[in-house]
Amino acid sequence: MTELTVGVPRPRVGWTRARHLAGMVVAMVAGMVLLGPLWRVGGQVLGGADVLARPDVAALVMATDMSLGMVAWMWHRGDGWAATAEMTAAMYVPFLLLLPPWWAGLVGAHALMLGGHLLMLPAMALVALRHDHAPVAAPRRHPVAAAVARRWPAGLALLMTADLWFAPTAVPPWTLLVLPAGYLVLGTCRRQWADRRQLAVQLAGLAGWGGLAVGAAVAPAGVAGVLVGLGWLGHAGWDVRHHRTGRVVPRGYAQWCSVLDVAVGITTLVAVLSR
């Protein structure tokens, strides 16, 4: 499941194992965060919200979300199907073991969720150790899949904003400050300010969106929502410019941010204008 570790110093082997397990945990959390809104929207549209609220159904849905995120990560790495199938089982088996006691009333909903997650960790570790020396194959991807993989930041942004299209919400004015702040933080971490003109441009952006946020905060509710929506849409153009130049922030971040900005901007305007 990890790279071939024969002849590799033990400390490095331990770090490799921990790194790959951490990557899977992150992928599992991403699966829950990204797919959770889709389940909620589906439950509202199809009338199954009450069913999804049941602890046993919620546990299996959570296991499914984590499994899909983890499978996508393992596929990306080129892990074998046997390891992937066993790791998927490690997501479900802990909950399946605890469901009969929950149905019998012997454990509560909190114990079901907490116990399932606690048992999941050693199960994942056992699968990782079992496939520790299996070499990772170079992944073979269809050209369409490769193109989608290159656009994963855009897909991530669409998943993160999926529920907004079904239930448009006007975001508050202070969110406009987050847009330029993200560029300043990432630019600082990437040491992009050797060119002082770049820093001046970012500070001008901070002043511009900051002023728009102040204007929206003191404006009437309807006008404020329009200003906020236009501010988010305007920042999408800022993202496109930086995506083309590749400066200040990684291109993946600019791609993600541009799609996110468009989605939030449009749904904010829809929420305000539909009142």
C-alpha positions as CSV (number, residue, x, y, z in Angstrom):
1,M,0.0,0.0,0.0
2,T,3.0,2.3,0.5
3,E,6.1,2.3,-1.6
4,L,8.4,-0.7,-1.5
5,T,10.2,-0.3,1.8
6,V,12.8,-3.1,1.6
7,G,16.2,-1.7,2.5
8,V,14.8,1.7,3.6
9,P,15.9,2.9,7.0
10,R,13.4,2.2,9.7
11,P,12.7,5.9,10.7
12,R,12.0,6.7,7.1
13,V,9.7,3.7,6.7
14,G,7.8,4.8,9.8
15,W,7.5,8.3,8.4
16,T,6.3,7.0,5.0
17,R,3.6,4.9,6.7
18,A,2.4,7.8,8.9
19,R,2.4,10.1,5.9
20,H,0.2,7.8,3.8
21,L,-2.2,7.1,6.6
22,A,-2.5,10.9,7.2
23,G,-3.2,11.4,3.6
24,M,-6.0,8.8,3.8
25,V,-7.5,10.5,6.9
26,V,-7.5,13.8,5.1
27,A,-9.1,12.2,2.1
28,M,-11.8,10.7,4.4
29,V,-12.5,14.0,6.0
30,A,-12.7,15.7,2.6
31,G,-15.2,13.0,1.5
32,M,-17.4,13.9,4.5
33,V,-17.2,17.6,4.0
34,L,-17.8,17.6,0.3
35,L,-20.4,14.9,0.0
36,G,-22.3,15.8,3.2
37,P,-24.1,18.8,1.5
38,L,-25.1,16.6,-1.4
39,W,-26.8,14.1,0.9
40,R,-28.7,16.9,2.7
41,V,-29.8,18.4,-0.6
42,G,-30.9,15.0,-1.8
43,G,-32.8,14.4,1.4
44,Q,-34.6,17.7,1.1
45,V,-35.5,17.2,-2.6
46,L,-36.6,13.6,-2.3
47,G,-38.2,13.9,1.1
48,G,-35.8,11.6,2.9
49,A,-34.3,14.0,5.5
50,D,-35.9,12.1,8.4
51,V,-34.4,8.8,7.2
52,L,-30.9,10.4,6.9
53,A,-31.2,11.8,10.4
54,R,-31.4,8.3,11.9
55,P,-28.1,7.4,13.7
56,D,-27.8,4.0,11.9
57,V,-28.4,5.5,8.5
58,A,-26.1,8.5,9.3
59,A,-23.3,6.2,10.3
60,L,-23.5,4.2,7.1
61,V,-23.7,7.4,5.0
62,M,-20.7,8.8,6.8
63,A,-18.8,5.5,6.1
64,T,-19.7,5.8,2.5
65,D,-18.5,9.4,2.3
66,M,-15.2,8.5,3.9
67,S,-14.8,5.5,1.7
68,L,-15.3,7.5,-1.5
69,G,-12.8,10.1,-0.5
70,M,-10.3,7.4,0.6
71,V,-10.8,5.3,-2.6
72,A,-10.3,8.4,-4.8
73,W,-7.0,9.1,-2.9
74,M,-5.8,5.5,-3.2
75,W,-6.7,5.4,-6.9
76,H,-4.7,8.6,-7.4
77,R,-1.7,7.0,-5.8
78,G,-2.0,3.8,-7.8
79,D,-2.7,1.4,-4.9
80,G,-4.0,-2.1,-5.7
81,W,-7.6,-3.0,-5.7
82,A,-7.1,-5.5,-2.9
83,A,-5.7,-2.9,-0.5
84,T,-8.4,-0.4,-1.6
85,A,-11.2,-3.0,-1.0
86,E,-9.8,-3.9,2.5
87,M,-9.4,-0.2,3.4
88,T,-13.1,0.3,2.4
89,A,-14.1,-2.6,4.6
90,A,-12.2,-0.9,7.5
91,M,-14.6,2.1,7.1
92,Y,-17.8,-0.1,7.3
93,V,-17.0,-3.0,9.6
94,P,-16.7,-1.0,12.9
95,F,-20.1,0.6,12.4
96,L,-21.6,-2.8,11.3
97,L,-20.3,-4.3,14.5
98,L,-21.9,-1.7,16.6
99,L,-25.3,-1.4,14.8
100,P,-26.8,-4.6,16.4
101,P,-26.2,-3.3,20.0
102,W,-27.6,0.1,19.0
103,W,-30.7,-1.6,17.5
104,A,-31.1,-3.6,20.7
105,G,-30.9,-0.4,22.8
106,L,-27.6,-1.4,24.5
107,V,-25.6,1.6,23.2
108,G,-26.6,5.2,22.4
109,A,-26.2,7.2,19.2
110,H,-23.1,8.9,20.6
111,A,-21.4,5.6,21.4
112,L,-22.3,4.3,18.0
113,M,-20.5,7.2,16.2
114,L,-17.6,7.5,18.6
115,G,-17.0,3.7,18.8
116,G,-17.1,3.3,15.1
117,H,-14.5,6.0,14.6
118,L,-12.2,4.6,17.4
119,L,-12.4,1.1,16.0
120,M,-11.8,2.4,12.5
121,L,-8.3,3.7,13.2
122,P,-6.7,0.4,14.3
123,A,-8.5,-1.3,11.4
124,M,-6.9,1.1,8.9
125,A,-3.5,0.5,10.6
126,L,-3.9,-3.3,10.2
127,V,-4.7,-2.9,6.5
128,A,-1.8,-0.6,6.0
129,L,0.6,-3.0,7.7
130,R,-0.8,-5.9,5.7
131,H,0.0,-4.2,2.4
132,D,3.1,-2.4,3.6
133,H,5.4,-3.9,1.0
134,A,3.1,-3.8,-2.0
135,P,4.6,-1.6,-4.6
136,V,2.5,1.3,-5.9
137,A,1.7,0.9,-9.6
138,A,1.8,3.8,-11.9
139,P,-1.8,4.8,-12.4
140,R,-3.4,4.4,-15.8
141,R,-5.9,7.1,-16.5
142,H,-8.3,7.7,-19.3
143,P,-7.6,11.1,-21.0
144,V,-10.9,12.4,-19.7
145,A,-10.1,11.3,-16.2
146,A,-6.7,13.0,-16.5
147,A,-8.3,16.2,-17.6
148,V,-10.8,16.1,-14.7
149,A,-7.9,15.5,-12.4
150,R,-6.1,18.6,-13.6
151,R,-9.3,20.6,-12.9
152,W,-9.9,19.1,-9.4
153,P,-9.7,22.5,-7.7
154,A,-12.7,23.6,-9.8
155,G,-14.6,20.4,-8.9
156,L,-13.8,20.9,-5.3
157,A,-15.2,24.4,-5.4
158,L,-18.4,23.1,-7.1
159,L,-18.9,20.4,-4.4
160,M,-18.3,22.9,-1.6
161,T,-21.0,25.2,-3.0
162,A,-23.5,22.6,-4.2
163,D,-26.0,23.3,-1.4
164,L,-26.0,27.1,-2.2
165,W,-27.6,26.5,-5.6
166,F,-30.5,24.7,-4.0
167,A,-30.8,27.1,-1.0
168,P,-29.2,30.5,-2.0
169,T,-27.9,32.4,0.9
170,A,-26.6,36.0,1.1
171,V,-23.2,35.9,2.8
172,P,-22.4,38.8,5.2
173,P,-20.2,41.8,4.2
174,W,-17.2,40.8,6.3
175,T,-16.6,37.8,4.0
176,L,-15.3,40.2,1.4
177,L,-12.2,40.7,3.6
178,V,-11.4,37.0,3.3
179,L,-10.8,37.3,-0.5
180,P,-7.8,39.6,-0.5
181,A,-6.5,38.3,2.8
182,G,-6.1,34.8,1.3
183,Y,-3.8,36.2,-1.3
184,L,-1.7,38.2,1.2
185,V,-1.3,35.2,3.5
186,L,-0.3,32.8,0.7
187,G,1.9,35.3,-1.0
188,T,3.7,35.8,2.3
189,C,4.1,32.1,2.9
190,R,5.5,31.7,-0.7
191,R,7.8,34.7,-0.3
192,Q,6.3,36.6,-3.3
193,W,7.0,40.1,-2.2
194,A,10.5,40.5,-3.6
195,D,8.7,42.5,-6.3
196,R,7.2,45.3,-4.3
197,R,4.8,46.1,-7.1
198,Q,3.1,42.8,-6.4
199,L,2.7,43.6,-2.7
200,A,1.3,47.1,-3.7
201,V,-1.2,45.5,-5.9
202,Q,-2.4,43.1,-3.2
203,L,-2.6,45.9,-0.6
204,A,-4.6,47.9,-3.1
205,G,-7.0,44.9,-3.5
206,L,-7.3,44.7,0.3
207,A,-8.2,48.4,0.4
208,G,-10.7,48.0,-2.4
209,W,-12.5,45.0,-1.0
210,G,-12.2,46.3,2.5
211,G,-13.9,49.6,1.4
212,L,-16.6,47.6,-0.3
213,A,-17.2,45.6,2.8
214,V,-17.6,48.7,4.9
215,G,-20.0,50.2,2.3
216,A,-22.0,47.0,2.4
217,A,-22.1,47.0,6.2
218,V,-23.6,50.4,6.4
219,A,-25.9,50.1,3.4
220,P,-29.6,48.9,3.5
221,A,-30.0,45.1,3.5
222,G,-31.0,44.8,-0.2
223,V,-28.2,47.1,-1.4
224,A,-25.7,45.4,0.9
225,G,-26.5,42.0,-0.6
226,V,-26.0,43.3,-4.1
227,L,-22.7,44.9,-3.2
228,V,-21.5,41.7,-1.5
229,G,-22.5,39.6,-4.5
230,L,-20.8,41.9,-7.0
231,G,-17.7,41.9,-4.8
232,W,-17.4,38.1,-4.9
233,L,-18.0,38.1,-8.7
234,G,-15.4,40.8,-9.1
235,H,-12.9,38.8,-7.2
236,A,-13.3,36.0,-9.7
237,G,-11.7,38.2,-12.3
238,W,-8.9,38.8,-9.9
239,D,-8.5,35.0,-9.6
240,V,-8.4,34.5,-13.4
241,R,-5.7,37.1,-13.8
242,H,-3.5,35.4,-11.2
243,H,-4.2,32.0,-12.6
244,R,-2.9,33.2,-16.0
245,T,0.2,34.8,-14.5
246,G,1.0,32.1,-11.9
247,R,2.1,34.8,-9.5
248,V,1.4,35.3,-5.8
249,V,-0.7,32.1,-5.3
250,P,-0.5,28.6,-6.8
251,R,-2.6,28.2,-10.0
252,G,-4.7,25.5,-8.3
253,Y,-5.7,28.0,-5.6
254,A,-6.6,30.6,-8.1
255,Q,-8.7,28.1,-10.1
256,W,-10.5,26.9,-6.9
257,C,-11.1,30.5,-5.8
258,S,-12.5,31.7,-9.1
259,V,-15.2,29.0,-9.2
260,L,-16.0,29.5,-5.6
261,D,-16.3,33.2,-6.0
262,V,-18.6,32.9,-9.0
263,A,-20.9,30.4,-7.1
264,V,-21.0,32.5,-4.0
265,G,-21.5,35.8,-5.9
266,I,-24.4,34.5,-8.1
267,T,-26.2,32.7,-5.3
268,T,-25.9,35.8,-3.1
269,L,-27.4,37.9,-5.8
270,V,-30.2,35.3,-6.3
271,A,-30.9,35.2,-2.6
272,V,-31.2,39.0,-2.4
273,L,-33.1,39.6,-5.6
274,S,-35.6,36.9,-4.9
275,R,-36.8,38.4,-1.6
